[in-house]
């Protein structure tokens, strides 16, 4: 029987092969449109004799590509230069400029010896632990290096923030170096999907993180997040909500001045606008607040597949444990291969024995054969800093224990979020050198503006005034239009690159002509073909009986959400059961869609779930 892990590895192989094909054969549309150059070399103006003014700041032109110079070698060279005389020496400034421009305008610098991860992640005593790595420093050297870093980063226009510092017997420090982005279009963004069972505290913890004030235990913090009247009355999220948390150049969260108010009306009225947060931020964390109730599972799955989150934050109430939809959401996140972060809430009101029972249950599930994740309890800033850099690639699941009433553990969560790598930095997933491909996830009709679409830029770049095509419609055709204006996080921009979520105002397009799941592509003589039938490799995760031809289910594939019919099954018995794997031909029921080989798909109907990948379009 095919395991989920082996099938996911094969899916990644198929996606990698298709990505390699597109890169071997460059698309002329991207070259004609002139995509943004992502390999700049930083330039720092040297002081002339007698020049007392500050050096020109470095403009953070962010890069996605691996540098020919190894980052660790650059860091080691930079730390060695820090302890040399500073007068007349610009080498340190040049090195810090290279480090920052190659890492999306921010870099985490660790000074001194680094502790072994095993005792750090298990909260054991580090002083007597074996396995320390890196070059040890004295406390005087650490002080000197931090002072030099502050001066150098300010000279290139940025800020340095000491996240963590420890003294003898192993003096060390973690320093965050960050440059301010030139404009909103270049702000690094991290997308996080927030899931969990109903009443687990998802909206409450987002309200506390983004508004700054603590909860009163009766739903004060979540009021400002709800979009509909019935959500305020019931206290339950029924739609895909979006919230953002900005961090400034110094690494501090950007919060409204009324964060301490206990009046729900004040919290809803005096919250910071997205454009204000974007203007003051050097990094933005976007939270996709998904519904926890079973009746809204379709909405939750759409948010997970269309939003392309960098991680899934699974919120679990300590007083209830892993129940209901928490298991369903965890299974979907595992099937989509999205890194998982666990937040256990309500620890202030949970008896110690029940809290211990919930923690044991979470650890058991994460270590089970189906998950195979290494749970790490984050109980220090140093652990939060270290786990934020390695949790995705090492299959580590950080576990935070927080209280939205007392504020316990919230600093660890904010530190972790502040250091997550930006979503658009995933070069394997988003490629700005290819031609434009924009997936539509939301559609609105805005007075005096017209039809506005929001979505994710999968490939290429888009600029204000670009002629584009949108489709496919019910007949598989594409219609021409022009990008009238653009916004990112509700702030006006003129350009966007692959990996970013933006809103586009389309010129002379009626609202009824656009739907979710459509794509926007460059205007060419030969638009992409709309697909009615396609072939895919599928693995049935669960089905209570047998699945035969003509079986219908709801398909989630990126921003596409439509009912499909199984046309044929390449299986000796011509049917599928739980755990079976086969090549299946699907057909869209309502209208054709834009799909490509290598796209991951998830289909469900009731409790039935299946995972797959598109291998051929027909």
LUMLUMTOR-950513 format. One line per 5 residues: number of its first residue (from 1); their letters; for each residue x, y, z of C-alpha. Coordinates in steps of 0.05 Angstrom, whole numbers, plus 5000, padded with zeros to 4 digits. Each point is the difference from the previous one (the first is absolute). Example, Ala and Ser with C-alpha at 12.3 -4.5 7.8 and 13.67 -1.06 7.14 Angstrom:
BEGIN
1 = as = 5246/4910/5156 | 5027/5069/4987
//
This chain:
BEGIN
1 = xxxxx = 5000/5000/5000 | 5026/5069/4981 | 5014/5044/5061 | 4983/5074/5003 | 5073/5019/5008
6 = xxxxx = 5023/4961/4939 | 4943/5027/4958 | 5015/5072/5021 | 5073/4989/4980 | 4977/4977/4931
11 = xxxxx = 4955/5061/4994 | 5060/5045/5014 | 5041/4963/4948 | 4946/5013/4947 | 4995/5073/5019
16 = xxxxx = 5076/5008/4998 | 5004/4968/4931 | 4946/5046/4972 | 5034/5060/5031 | 5066/4980/4968
21 = xxxxx = 4967/4995/4932 | 4972/5071/5004 | 5068/5027/5021 | 5037/4964/4944 | 4952/5030/4949
26 = xxxxx = 4994/5074/5018 | 4934/5032/4983 | 5005/5060/4954 | 4944/5038/5034 | 5042/5008/5063
31 = xxxxx = 5059/5025/4960 | 4958/5050/4960 | 4967/5027/5062 | 5067/5011/5035 | 4996/4966/5067
36 = xxxxx = 5032/5031/5062 | 5074/4983/5008 | 5009/4961/5064 | 5076/4996/5000 | 5025/5069/5019
41 = xxxxx = 5067/5013/5031 | 4997/5049/5058 | 5037/5066/4994 | 5021/5041/5059 | 5028/5070/4990
46 = xxxxx = 5067/5009/5034 | 5014/5063/5037 | 5045/5049/4964 | 5054/5038/5036 | 4968/5054/5041
51 = xxxxx = 4929/4972/4991 | 4965/5001/5066 | 4931/4979/4975 | 4974/4930/5010 | 5010/4948/4945
56 = xxxxx = 4944/4989/4951 | 4952/4946/5025 | 4996/4934/4963 | 4937/4989/4960 | 4976/4930/5017
61 = xxxxx = 4991/4967/4932 | 4979/4932/5022 | 5024/4936/4967 | 4971/4930/4994 | 5060/4965/4972
66 = xxxxx = 5057/4966/5036 | 5063/5042/5001 | 5064/4973/4972 | 5031/5016/5067 | 4981/4956/5057
71 = xxxxx = 4960/5038/5053 | 5036/4966/5058 | 5068/5021/4972 | 4975/5071/4993 | 4975/5000/5071
76 = xxxxx = 5066/4973/5027 | 5039/5052/4961 | 4954/5054/5025 | 5009/4979/5073 | 5075/4999/4993
81 = xxxxx = 5000/5070/4970 | 4957/5025/5057 | 5058/4992/5049 | 5049/5037/4956 | 5012/5076/5002
86 = xxxxx = 4942/5037/4970 | 5035/5065/4977 | 5005/5002/4925 | 4974/4929/4992 | 4940/4991/4955
91 = xxxxx = 5005/4925/4994 | 4952/4987/5057 | 4949/5047/4970 | 5005/4966/4932 | 4992/4931/5031
96 = xxxxx = 4939/5020/5040 | 4970/5030/4937 | 5009/4935/4962 | 4970/4959/5057 | 4939/5044/5004
101 = xxxxx = 4986/5006/4925 | 5006/4925/4989 | 4951/4984/5056 | 4939/5043/4984 | 5026/5059/5040
106 = xxxxx = 5007/4964/5067 | 5051/4954/5030 | 5004/4963/5066 | 5071/5005/5027 | 5022/4954/5056
111 = xxxxx = 5061/5022/5040 | 5040/4951/5042 | 4994/4925/5008 | 4934/4968/4982 | 4968/4949/5047
116 = xxxxx = 4982/4930/4978 | 4928/4996/4975 | 4980/4938/5039 | 5006/5029/5070 | 4976/5068/4976
121 = xxxxx = 4936/4972/4971 | 4988/4956/5061 | 5012/5058/5048 | 5058/4965/5035 | 5059/5034/5034
126 = xxxxx = 5045/5028/4945 | 5060/5021/5042 | 5025/4929/5010 | 4975/4972/4933 | 5048/4971/4948
131 = xxxxx = 5000/5016/4926 | 5008/5076/4998 | 5019/5025/4931 | 5027/5064/4972 | 5054/5046/5025
136 = xxxxx = 4996/5019/5073 | 5003/5073/5021 | 5013/5036/5065 | 4948/5048/5028 | 5045/5059/4981
141 = xxxxx = 5004/4975/4928 | 4924/4991/4997 | 4990/5072/5025 | 5050/5027/4949 | 4968/4962/4943
146 = xxxxx = 4929/5023/5017 | 5023/5072/5004 | 5035/4994/4932 | 4939/4967/4969 | 4954/5056/5025
151 = xxxxx = 5045/5051/4968 | 5010/4963/4934 | 4927/4984/4990 | 4980/5072/5013 | 5051/5022/4948
156 = xxxxx = 4966/4958/4947 | 4932/5025/5020 | 4974/4943/5044 | 4992/4980/5072 | 5029/4946/5045
161 = xxxxx = 4959/4968/5055 | 5028/4954/5054 | 4950/4943/5006 | 5036/4958/5051 | 5063/5006/5042
166 = xxxxx = 5033/4954/5050 | 5062/5007/5044 | 5051/4952/5028 | 5019/4944/4994 | 4980/5006/4926
171 = xxxxx = 4992/5073/4981 | 4956/5005/4938 | 4948/5044/4967 | 4950/4998/4942 | 4994/5066/4962
176 = xxxxx = 4948/5015/4947 | 5025/5046/4944 | 4946/5031/4957 | 4995/5052/4944 | 4937/5040/4987
181 = xxxxx = 4969/4983/4932 | 4997/5057/4949 | 4924/4994/4992 | 4941/4955/5015 | 5010/4958/4938
186 = xxxxx = 5066/4972/5029 | 4979/4986/5072 | 5014/4926/5017 | 4937/4963/5018 | 4988/4936/5039
191 = xxxxx = 4932/4965/4990 | 4974/4958/5058 | 4934/4961/4999 | 4967/4995/5069 | 4958/4938/5010
196 = xxxxx = 4971/4960/5057 | 4935/4975/5030 | 4942/5046/5014 | 5008/5039/5066 | 5075/4985/5004
201 = xxxxx = 5018/5075/5000 | 5024/5013/4929 | 4969/5069/4991 | 5017/5019/5072 | 5075/4986/4993
206 = xxxxx = 5001/5038/4934 | 4965/5058/5033 | 5051/5001/5056 | 5059/4994/4953 | 4977/5053/4950
211 = xxxxx = 4967/5049/5048 | 5049/4996/5059 | 4948/4999/5056 | 4984/4938/5041 | 4934/4964/5000
216 = xxxxx = 4950/5006/5057 | 4981/4926/4998 | 4932/5016/4968 | 5020/5013/4928 | 5023/5072/5002
221 = xxxxx = 5061/4990/4955 | 4964/4965/4944 | 4945/5052/4989 | 5044/5044/4956 | 5015/4942/4952
226 = xxxxx = 4930/4979/4981 | 4973/5020/4932 | 4925/4985/5008 | 4946/5016/5051 | 4983/4927/5011
231 = xxxxx = 5073/4986/5017 | 4999/5053/5054 | 4936/4972/5028 | 5021/4927/5000 | 5075/5010/5012
236 = xxxxx = 5017/4952/4944 | 5038/5014/4936 | 4962/4978/4937 | 5043/5032/4945 | 5073/5004/4980
241 = xxxxx = 5025/5059/5041 | 5065/5036/4986 | 5042/5036/5053 | 5070/5028/4996 | 5054/5011/5053
246 = xxxxx = 5055/5048/4981 | 5071/5003/5029 | 5042/5062/4993 | 5074/5005/4984 | 5018/4991/5073
251 = xxxxx = 4959/4935/5004 | 4944/5029/5044 | 4927/4984/4982 | 4958/5058/4974 | 4939/5006/5044
256 = xxxxx = 4944/5052/5006 | 5002/5051/5056 | 4934/4976/5028 | 5027/4930/5014 | 4983/5005/5074
261 = xxxxx = 4927/5020/4992 | 4946/4955/5028 | 4945/5030/4956 | 4983/4955/4940 | 4975/5061/4960
266 = xxxxx = 5066/5036/5011 | 5039/4939/4977 | 4960/4993/4936 | 5001/5075/4985 | 5072/5019/5017
271 = xxxxx = 5038/4941/4971 | 5059/5017/4953 | 4984/4997/4926 | 5038/4952/4956 | 5031/5056/4960
276 = xxxxx = 5027/5032/5064 | 5028/4934/5024 | 5033/4988/4932 | 5030/5069/5000 | 5034/4990/5067
281 = xxxxx = 5020/4927/4991 | 5064/4967/4976 | 4966/4931/5002 | 4928/4977/5000 | 4969/4936/5026
286 = xxxxx = 4933/4985/4967 | 4953/4956/5040 | 4946/4961/4961 | 4947/4990/5055 | 4962/4938/4979
291 = xxxxx = 4935/4973/5028 | 5001/4944/5051 | 4929/4974/4995 | 4987/4937/4960 | 4948/5033/4955
296 = xxxxx = 5053/5049/4975 | 5053/4946/4983 | 4993/5017/4926 | 5018/5072/5015 | 5059/4979/5043
301 = xxxxx = 5028/4953/4946 | 4994/5056/4948 | 5040/5046/5045 | 5054/4948/5009 | 5007/4983/4926
306 = xxxxx = 4992/5069/4970 | 5039/5042/5050 | 5066/4962/4992 | 5018/5008/5074 | 5072/4992/5024
311 = xxxxx = 4975/4965/5063 | 4936/4977/5034 | 4988/5023/5071 | 4957/4947/5034 | 4965/5030/5060
316 = xxxxx = 4980/4950/5054 | 4961/5017/5063 | 5036/4972/5061 | 4934/4986/5034 | 4973/4959/4942
321 = xxxxx = 5060/4966/4967 | 5005/4976/4929 | 4927/4989/4982 | 4952/5009/4942 | 5026/5039/4941
326 = xxxxx = 5070/5008/5030 | 5017/4930/4975 | 4969/5014/4932 | 5039/5065/4992 | 5065/4965/5022
331 = xxxxx = 4988/4945/4949 | 4989/5050/4943 | 5062/5039/5019 | 5041/4936/5000 | 4971/4979/4933
336 = xxxxx = 5018/5068/4969 | 5071/4996/5030 | 4993/5066/5035 | 5044/5010/5063 | 4960/4999/5064
341 = xxxxx = 5004/5043/5062 | 4958/4984/5062 | 4973/5053/5047 | 4967/4974/5064 | 4954/5054/5028
346 = xxxxx = 4961/5010/5064 | 5055/4974/5045 | 4979/5050/5054 | 4932/4967/5010 | 5020/4927/4991
351 = xxxxx = 5014/4956/5060 | 5072/4974/5002 | 4979/4927/4991 | 4957/5016/4939 | 5056/5043/4970
356 = xxxxx = 5050/4943/5009 | 4950/4953/4967 | 4992/5047/4940 | 5075/5008/4992 | 5010/4925/5001
361 = xxxxx = 4945/4991/4949 | 5031/5051/4953 | 5070/4970/5006 | 4972/4930/4987 | 4963/5022/4937
366 = xxxxx = 5060/5039/4972 | 5047/4940/5010 | 4950/4950/4972 | 5013/4963/4935 | 4953/5045/4961
371 = xxxxx = 5033/5066/5022 | 5073/4984/5013 | 5015/5069/5029 | 5049/5016/5055 | 4963/5041/5053
376 = xxxxx = 5040/5057/5033 | 4972/5039/5058 | 5022/5073/4993 | 5012/5028/5070 | 5055/5051/4987
381 = xxxxx = 5017/5055/4951 | 5064/4963/4979 | 4959/4938/4982 | 4950/5043/4961 | 5057/5032/4961
386 = xxxxx = 5033/4934/4983 | 4937/4961/4983 | 4975/5054/4953 | 5059/4986/4954 | 4997/4924/4997
391 = xxxxx = 4930/4977/5015 | 4977/4991/4928 | 5058/4962/4970 | 5013/4957/5062 | 4926/4981/5009
396 = xxxxx = 4997/5032/5068 | 4933/5021/5028 | 5008/5058/5050 | 4949/4999/5057 | 4983/5066/5035
401 = xxxxx = 4960/5002/5064 | 4965/5068/5004 | 4947/5036/5040 | 4962/5056/4966 | 4977/5026/5068
406 = xxxxx = 5066/5003/5038 | 5046/5007/4939 | 5042/4939/5017 | 5040/4974/4941 | 4979/5055/4951
411 = xxxxx = 5071/5029/4996 | 5026/4933/4976 | 4947/4998/4945 | 5015/5071/4977 | 5075/4986/4998
416 = xxxxx = 4988/4937/4960 | 4955/5036/4950 | 5048/5058/4993 | 5056/4953/4977 | 4962/4955/4951
421 = xxxxx = 5028/5002/4929 | 4956/5038/4950 | 4951/4959/4959 | 5021/5032/4934 | 5071/4977/5013
426 = xxxxx = 4982/4929/4980 | 5037/4996/4933 | 4976/4929/4988 | 4927/5023/5001 | 5000/5071/4973
431 = xxxxx = 5041/5020/4939 | 5001/5073/4977 | 5037/4982/4936 | 4940/4964/4971 | 4940/5032/4966
436 = xxxxx = 4943/5029/5042 | 4953/4952/5036 | 4952/5030/5051 | 4949/4956/5037 | 4935/5035/5019
441 = xxxxx = 4977/4983/5071 | 4950/5057/5013 | 4958/5047/4957 | 4966/5065/5020 | 4963/5057/4967
446 = xxxxx = 5026/5065/5030 | 4961/5065/4988 | 5034/5049/4953 | 5055/4949/4988 | 4966/4940/4967
451 = xxxxx = 5017/4927/5004 | 5058/4984/5047 | 5033/4931/5006 | 5045/4976/5055 | 5047/4942/4994
456 = xxxxx = 5069/4970/4999 | 5053/5014/4948 | 5028/4931/4984 | 5049/5020/4945 | 5028/5061/4967
461 = xxxxx = 4987/5073/5016 | 4941/5047/4989 | 5001/5075/4993 | 4947/5054/5000 | 4975/5010/4929
466 = xxxxx = 5018/4930/4975 | 4954/4971/4946 | 4978/4931/5024 | 4950/4944/4988 | 4954/4970/5053
471 = xxxxx = 4965/4933/4996 | 4981/4947/4985 | 4926/5013/4996 | 4945/4948/4994 | 5020/4988/4927
476 = xxxxx = 5074/4996/5014 | 5015/5069/4971 | 5042/5058/5025 | 4980/5074/4999 | 5047/5060/4993
481 = xxxxx = 5005/5055/5052 | 5051/5048/5030 | 5026/5005/5072 | 4973/5068/5019 | 5028/5005/5071
486 = xxxxx = 5033/4954/5051 | 5001/4995/5075 | 5040/4958/5049 | 4974/4997/5071 | 4952/5057/4980
491 = xxxxx = 5058/5046/4982 | 5010/5023/4928 | 5057/4967/4962 | 5022/5000/4927 | 5033/4932/4995
496 = xxxxx = 4998/4931/5032 | 5044/4938/4994 | 4988/4926/5005 | 4981/4976/5070 | 4962/5062/5020
501 = xxxxx = 4926/5008/5012 | 4972/5063/4966 | 4934/5030/4979 | 4990/5022/4928 | 4946/5047/4973
506 = xxxxx = 4980/4977/4931 | 4978/5049/4947 | 4930/4993/4968 | 4987/4931/5030 | 4930/4984/5030
511 = xxxxx = 4999/4967/5067 | 4961/4940/4974 | 5055/4985/4949 | 5052/4982/5053 | 4998/4942/5049
516 = xxxxx = 5046/4968/5051 | 5048/4951/4969 | 5013/5040/4937 | 5070/5021/4979 | 5029/5063/4972
521 = xxxxx = 5053/4990/4947 | 5037/5045/4950 | 4962/5022/4938 | 5028/4957/4944 | 4975/4971/4934
526 = xxxxx = 4996/4930/5030 | 4971/5000/5072 | 5007/4938/5043 | 4952/4943/4986 | 4942/4989/5047
531 = xxxxx = 4996/4929/5025 | 4936/4959/5009 | 5034/4932/5012 | 5066/4983/5032 | 5038/4940/5026
536 = xxxxx = 5028/4995/5070 | 5035/4953/5048 | 4957/4995/5062 | 5004/4968/5069 | 4935/4988/5037
541 = xxxxx = 5011/5023/5072 | 4932/4978/5024 | 4936/4972/4970 | 4949/4957/5037 | 4980/4957/4940
546 = xxxxx = 5025/4996/4928 | 5012/5055/4949 | 4980/4983/4928 | 4995/5037/4934 | 4948/5057/4999
551 = xxxxx = 5014/5013/5073 | 4997/5075/5014 | 5039/5041/5052 | 5020/5072/5013 | 5069/5014/4973
556 = xxxxx = 5047/5052/5031 | 5059/5017/4955 | 5033/5067/5016 | 4945/5053/4993 | 4955/4951/4963
561 = xxxxx = 4940/4970/5037 | 4953/4960/4956 | 4964/4933/4998 | 5035/4948/4958 | 4979/4932/4974
566 = xxxxx = 5044/4939/4995 | 5000/4977/4927 | 5045/4940/5006 | 5045/4965/5050 | 5064/4963/4981
571 = xxxxx = 4992/4945/5051 | 4992/4925/4991 | 4932/5000/5035 | 4979/5068/4971 | 4986/5026/5070
576 = xxxxx = 5036/5033/5058 | 4999/4990/5075 | 5037/5033/5058 | 5075/4997/4989 | 4995/4984/4926
581 = xxxxx = 5041/5037/4949 | 4983/5005/4926 | 5001/5042/4937 | 4932/5034/4993 | 4969/5043/4946
586 = xxxxx = 4958/5057/5027 | 4949/5045/4965 | 4976/5068/5024 | 4924/5001/5006 | 4984/5075/4993
591 = xxxxx = 5052/5032/4955 | 5073/4991/4978 | 5057/5026/5043 | 5073/5020/4993 | 5043/4944/5028
596 = xxxxx = 5071/4978/4988 | 5040/4937/5007 | 5031/4997/5070 | 4943/5036/5036 | 4980/4967/5066
601 = xxxxx = 4927/4982/5009 | 4956/4981/5059 | 4930/4973/4991 | 4948/4986/5052 | 4927/4980/5009
606 = xxxxx = 4974/4993/5070 | 5054/4964/5038 | 5033/4974/4936 | 5068/5031/4987 | 5050/4989/4944
611 = xxxxx = 5067/5030/4982 | 5031/5004/4932 | 5040/5035/4947 | 4983/5017/4928 | 5044/4959/4952
616 = xxx = 4967/5016/4933 | 4948/5047/4971 | 4953/4971/4948
//
